[in-house]
């Protein structure tokens, strides 16, 4: 038994060591990433040591065992000590590899051995990424694939890089240009050296170019590699005098007015990359909990299916009336098109294109319940629209919502647990952290936790709406708010700071009158007689206010019909929704996270108009 145990343990270490060899670090971006490579090398060395020593233990055991496979107590003690030493070495190696300070990607397409008996041959399905040979290498790919092969001399003079000129410096015998194609995480781009200064004569800020030359080690400070140009082709000329984006700081309002160019600025480009990384991290949580480089035996599938809910809907999910009507342009008649003899009363309204009034969705929640009734757990990230005239820093007319719906769930705490876990997982994702802080030098966080890590410690506190009202009344007086009032944005931020102690705060059990019709009602307690509440929550953060909201959904047909009537809604418009309760209903719940608010809160952008590629609000729709 002891021999079999160590044989299995040795196979486990072999599996871990094999997985570790598949990990790759994108270490060619700038000199700071050398630390990432060294950290990875240390871990790889420890993992390899584990495998070798594990095999040595087994070999030693076989050499000292008798014919009956029995080892004396002294030998057994020596083997156990070696095993402990082995585990300590592995823990020491992992401790020096902190994913929040490095970005780690597993090379896709690597086959990973599943845990099982030695030689069982069980493997995970191989996912292969087809690379196109016709696509030229991006600057990021060039630095990653050829950066470690570069010596002091040019290794090739036929490499071509593409990008936009960010700056040009001309000297008597040499010229320099900084070009970027947007793929480098910190937007620094690549320094191009022109030993023939005349090659840079036609280069101006904003010009798109194709530069042929070679990647070499840089002789100057500020970058590890540079590109030695042999020739340059101007792909698209740019009038430097008229170009809106100059090499200087621009106000946010100026960039909103020139929305077609604002993605070329470093800050907006970083925001777009953060959105991309956040989406990937959320997808990773809902589809499989665990980082991409996590061993298969540690991955725990959460079982959500990503679905695409309708954008055009026949009803208002929230019941607030702030919806955009969908009408074909061909069916609208301008007043000047009517003859002077035709009165407006004689003009008949054209038939509805869809047979009944249609609107742009304000939330995908009702439709997600349809899909959850068949797939159990679903989620989506897609746009929503709201025709409200707010001009605050947290409102948009077009925004994105991440929404999830789960069947067979009758506990509000479970819904909050999933919402909290998904956000925590995303904040902890090393790719997101690396992208979020790519504009800062790596030395800024050496030995220090990242700013967003303060949200990853204790479990986020939870209070009821009634308790929140009491805290506000104690802080601002009993006349400041009464039970049944909505919390203002200022009160939400204040209560998050006061009760959350720096962490996001869940506020639950709001009055029925403040929430939509589909939320499940609570049974009143002895101290809440006459107060009707629903099983719901809002997630509040000090900087933003409301970040997310969710609830248990009413699964009883009769009670849902009554709620529709009490909210003054047309039962006919919601027949398809209430029918879900007539045929195989289940207890279920879900939530929605405002994606732009999440990006604003996490990244420190004060206004969510800087957290979306093309912001729209009342009176403004550019692009």
N, C-alpha and C positions, 0 to 999 in steps of 0.2 A: 504493500500500500504506500509506503514511504517513497519507494522508487517511482511508482506510477504518479504520485503527487508531483514530484520534481520533474518528471518527464512532461506532464501537462503544463507545469509552471514555465519550463524552458520553452515550450512551444508558444506559450502566451507572449513571452518576451521576444521571441523570434517574430511573432506577428506585429508587435508594437514597433520593433526595430525596422521591419519592412515598411510599415506605414510611414515611419519618420523619414525614410529615404525618399518618399514621394513629395515631401513638403518643399516648396520653393519660396524664396524671398526675392521680391523685386528690388534688388539692391543696387541698381544702376542709376538711380534718379539723382542723387547728390551725395556728397561725402558723409552726411549724417547717417546714411543708411548702412555704412560699414558696421555700425553698432548692431544693426539688425542681423547682418550676416554672421558676425562673431557670436551673437547670442544663439542663433540657430546652430552654428557649428558646435558650440558647447553642448547643446542638448543632444545633437546627433552623436557626439562622442560618448556621452553618458549612456544613451540608448544602445549604442554598439557595444559598450562595455558590459551592459546588462546581459545582452545576448551571449557574448563570449563567455562571461563568468557563469551564466546559467548553464551553458553547455559543459563548461569545465566541472561544475558541481556534479552534473549527471555522470560525466566520464569518471570522476574521482569515486563516486559512489559505486559504479560498476566495477572499478578496479579493486576496491577493498572488500567488496561483498564476497561472501563464500558461495558455495554451490547452492545453498538454500536461500541466498539473497538477503541474509541477515547481517546487520552491521552492529558492532558493539556500541555501548553507550558513549564512549569517548569519541569515536568517529562520528556518531550521530550529532553530538554536541558541536563538533567542528563544522559539520555541514550546516547546522542551524545558524551558527555565527556567520558563516559565509553568506548565507541567505539574507540575514539581516543587513549585512554590509552592502549587499547588492541592492536591497530596497532603499537604503539610505542614499546610495549614489544616484539612484533614479530620481528620488525626491529632490536631491540637490540640483540635478540637471533641470528638472521642470521649474524649480523655483527661480532659475536664472532666465527663464524664457517667459516673459510676461506679454500676452497678446495685446494689452492696451498700449504698449509702446512700440509695437511692430505690426506690420501688415503681413499676414501669412495667407498664401493661397495654395491649395492643393492642386497639383497638376492634373487637369481633367483627363479622363480616359484611362487612369491607372486602375488595374484590377486589384481588389483588396480581398485578402483571404478572410472568409467568415470564420468565427470561432467554432470549433468542433474538433473531432478526432483528427489526429495527424494523418494526412493523406486522404482525408474525406473528399477533398476536391470541391467543397462548396464555395461558391464565389458570388459576390454581388453582381448584378447586371452591369456590364460595362457601358458607360456613357462616353461616346466619342464626340469630340468637337472637330468638325470639318473645317480646316483652315484653307482659305482660298489663296492659291499661288498668284492670282492676278492682282490682288490688293497690294499696294506699296506699304512698306512698314511705316508705322507711326513713329513719332519721336520717342514715345514711351517704350514701344517695342524695340526700337533700335538700341536704346540705352540698356534695356533689360537683356537682350539676346547677344549683343555684341560688345557691351561695356566691359565685361570681364576678359575679353579676348584682345583688348587693345593694348599695344605696347607703346613704347615711346615714339615709334615711327608709324606712319599711316599704314593700315593693314589692307586697304583697298581704296581706290580713287574713283570707283564707279557707283558708290552708294548715293541714293537720291532721297532727300528729305523735303517734305512739303510743309508749308505753314504761312502764317501772316507775320509781317514784320512788326515788332513791338517797339524797337528803338534802333537807331543807327548812330555809330560814332566813326568819324573819318579822321585819320591822321595822315601824315605825309607819306609814310611807307607802308601803312597797313590800315585796314578798316575792319570794324566789328559791327555785327548786327545780331540782335536777339530776336529769334523767331519762335513761334509757338503754334502748334496745331490743335491745342485744347486738350490733348490726351495726358499731358503731364499734370500730376495732381496739384502741384504748387504753382502752376502757371508761370514758372520761371522760363520755361522753354529751353532752347538750346543756343549757346553762343556760337555764331558762325564767324570764322576768321578769314578775311580776304587779304592774302599776301599781295595781291594786285588790287590796289584801292579803287581802280577804275571800274572794277566789277560791281561795286556798290553805288555807282553814280546814279542809277535809276531807282534806287530803293528809298521809299518813304514809309512813314508809319501807316499801317493798314494795308500795304501792298501784299498780295499773295504771290508766293514764289515757289519755285522748284530748284533746289540747290544740289548740285552734284559735287561729290568730294569724298572725304574719308573722316572717320571718327578717330580722334587722337586724344592722348592725355593732355590736359590743359597745363600750360606753364604759368598761368596766372591764378590769383586767389579768387574764391567765390564759386568755383565749379571744378569737378573732378575731370570732366570730359568736355571737349569742344569739337566743333566740326570745321575741318579745314576745306574751304571751298576751292574747287577747280573751275567751276562755271556756275552761272545762275541764270535762270529764265524767269521773267516776270509773267506770271499767269494772269494776274488782274491788277492793273494800275490803280493807284489811289491818289486823289488830289489832297495833299497834306493840308492845304489851307482850308478846304471845305469839309474835311473829314471831322465828324462830330466828336470822336473819341481821341483826345490828345493825351500826351504823356503827362497828365496832371490829375488831381482829384476833381471829381465831378459830384454835384449834389444828387441826391436820390430823385428829386423832382426833374432835374435835367435829364437823367437817364430814363425816367418814365416817359418823357416827351420824345426821346429817341430810342424807343423800345426795340427797334429792329437791330440796334447795335449794342445794346447794353450787355448782351451775353458775352461780348468780347472783353469786358472788364474782368479783372481778376476775382472780384468779390461775387459777382453774379455767376461767373463760371464755377466758382467753388460751391455756391448754393445749388447749382444744377447737379453737380457731382454728389453733394450730400443727399439730395433727393433720391438720386439713383441708388446710393449705398443704403439709405434708409428703407427704400422699397425692397431691395434684395434681402435685408435683414428681417423685415417683417415676413416676407415670403418664406424665409428659412424657418422662422418660428412656426408658422401655421402649417407648413407642409412637413417639416421635420425639425424637432427641437434638437439643436446641436450644431456646432460650427462645421464648416465643410471639411475640416481636417480631423474631425472627431472619429475615433474608431467605430466601426459598425456596431460593436456590442454595446456602445454607450449612446447610440442614437435612439431617441424615443419619438416615434411618429405621433404627431398630434392629429393627423387624419383629416385636415381641412381640405376642401376642394375649392379652388379659385374659380368663380363664376363671373359672367358679365351680365349684369342686370340691365334692364331697359333704361334708356335715357329719356325717351318719350313715354309719358304715363297719362292715365286718365283721371288721376286723383291727386290730392295734396296729402302727402304722408303725414306732415306735422299738423295739418289743419289750420295753419296760420294765415292762409290766403296770400302769401308772398311768393306767387309762382309766375313764371313766364308762360304766356299763352303761345301755342304753336299754330300759326296760320300761314298757309302758302302765300307767297307774294302775289301770285296771279289772282288771288281772291280778294285782294284789298283794293279798294277804289279810292283814289285821292279826290278831295273835294273839287279840284279844278277840272276833273274829268267829267263831272256831272254837268249836264246842260242847265241853262238858267231856268228853263221851263219845268225842270224835274225837281220835285221836292224830295227832301230826304225821306219822307214817309212813304213815297212810292217806290223807293229802292228796297228790293228784297235782299235779305242777307243770303249769301251763297251757302250751300250745304257744307257741313263740316267735312274736312278732308278725310278724317278717320271715322266719320259717322257720329261723333260726339266730341265735345271740347277736349283738347289734348294740351298737355303742359310739359315743360322740362322738369325733370325730377328734382326734388329738394333732398331726397334721401332714397337709398336703395333698400331700406330695411324691409318694407312690406314685400317686395319681390324676393328678397333673400329668404324670407319665411317660406315662400313657395318652394324654393330649391332645397331648403333645410328639411322640409317635410319629406323629401325623397333621398337626400344625400347625407342627412344628419348634421354635418358640420360644413359650413360654407363661409367664404369671405370674399371681399372684393375691394379694390382700390380704383375708384373712378370718379369722374366729375359730378358735381351737384350744382344747382343754380337756385338763387334766391333773389327775388325782386324787392330788396329793401333799400332804403335810402341812407343807411348808416355810412358815415365817413370816418369811422374810428379806425384805429390801427389793427383791429382784429376782425374786420368784416370785408368780405368780397362778394361780388355778385356771381362770380364763377369760382368754385373752389373744389378741392378733392377731399373725399372722405374714405377712410379705411373702415369698413364695417364687417362685422362677423356675426353669425347667427348659429346657435347650437340647439339641437333637439334633445329631448330627454334630460332636461336640466330644470330643477325646481328650487334651486337655492341661489339667492342673489349673491351670496358670498362667492360661489363658484364662478359666476360671471365676472365679478370684480377680480378674482384671482387670475383668470385668463387675460383680462385687460392689462393688469399689472405685469404679469409674466411676459406678455408680448412686448410691452414697452421696455421692460428691464432687459430682455434679450437683445432688443435693437440697440439700446444704449451701450450694451456690453460688446457688441459686435466689433472685432478689431478692424475690419475694413472700413466701417463707418467712422470709428474713432480716428483712424489714420487719415481718412479723407477730411474729416471735420477740422483737424488741427494741422493739416498739411501746409498751411501758410505760415506756421510758426517753426522756428528752429527746433530740432529734436532735443537740444540741450535745455529747452525751456521747461521740460517735464522730467528731467532726470532725477530719479528718486522721489518725485512728488506725484501724488494721484492726479489724474485728469479732472478737470472741473465737473464733468458730468458723472464722475464716479461717486459723488456725494449722494446721488439718488439710488445707489445700488447697495446700500448697507441695510439698514433696518427695514422691516416691512412697513409699507405706507399706512398711516393711521386712517381710521374710519370713524365718522360721527354721523348722527342723524340730523336731518333738517331742523328738528326741534332744538337739539343741542346747539346748533349753529346760531339760531335765533337768540337763544339765551346768552351766548357768548357776545354777540353783537350788542344786545341790550345792556349787558354789564359794561361793555367798553364805551358805548356812545349814548346810553340812556334808553329808557323804555319807549320813548317817543320816536326813536330813530327807525324802528321797524316793528311790525306786529306779525304774529303767526298768520301765514297765508299770503304774505307779500313775497314778490320775487326778489332775489338777491341781485343787487346791482353789480356791475363789473368791479367797482371799487371795493364793495363789500366782499365779493368773491376773493379778490386778491388779498384783502386784509385777513379774512378768516383763514386763508391758506397759510399765511405767514404766522398767524397767532396760534393756530391749532396744529398745523402741519410741521412746525419747527424746521423749516427748510426743505421738507419733503412734500411730494404731492399728497393731496388730501381727498379722500372719498367722503362725499356728503350724500346720505341715503334718505329714502322715505320722504319724498316731497309731497305736498298737498296735491290731491287729485286735480284740483282746478288749475294747477300750474303745468300739468303734463298732458301729452296726447292721449287719445282715447284707447290705444291698444295696450297700455300698461296694466299689469295685474294689480288688483287692489289688495291692501293689507288688512288683516284682521285687527281692529282697534284694540289697544291695550287699556288697562284700567285708568291710566292717566291720560288717555287720548280719546275719551268719550266725546263724541260730536266732531272729532277731527278725522276726516277721511284722507288717507294717504295711499300711495302706490309703491310697489317694490321696485325702486329705481335708484340710480346714483348719478351724480356728476363728479368728475375728477377735476379738482381745482389745483392750479399751481400759482405761486405768488406773482410771477412775471406776466402771466397771460390771463388768468382767471380760469374759465372753463376750457379744459383740454379735451375731454371725452365725456360721453354720456351713454347710459345703457339701462336696461331693465329686464325684468321677467315679463313675458307677453301673456295676455289673457288667453287661456286655451279653452275656456268654456263658451259654447256658442251663445247661450242665452245672455250671459253677462256681457259678452262682447257686443251683441245686438243692442243691449240697453245702453252701453257706453257710447256707441255710435249715435244713438238718438239723443242722449244727454249732451253731447257736444254739438248738436245741431247740424249733423252731417246727413247727406242723402244716403239711406241704406242701399239704394240701387247701385250707387257708384262703388260700394265696397262689398257687393255680393260675392265676388270672386274671392275676396279675402276672408270673409266670415265663413265661406264654405269649407275652408281648410279645417275649421273646428267641427264640422259635421261628419267628416270622413277621415277617421284615423288620427284624431288630434293627439298631440303630445304636449307635456310641459316643456317650454323652451324659453330661451332668452338670448340676448345679444347686446351689442354696443357699437358705437361709432367713434372714431378718433379723427378730429380735424387735422388733416395732413399738414397744411400750411402752419397751423398753430403749433403742431409738434416740431416742425422744422424751426420755427421762430424761437420756441422755448429752448430747444436743444442747442441751436447754433448761436443764440444771442442776438438775432436780428430783432429790432424793436418793432418793426412794422411788417405784417405778413404780405404786404405788397412787394416786398423784396424777397419773398419766399416762394414765388410762383413765376414761371417763365413769362407769362403775359397777363398782368393783373387787369381785371375789369371791375369797375364800380360805377355807380350812378353818375352819368355825365362823362364817362371816360371809357373808350374801347378802341385802343390803338393796336394795330396789326390785324 
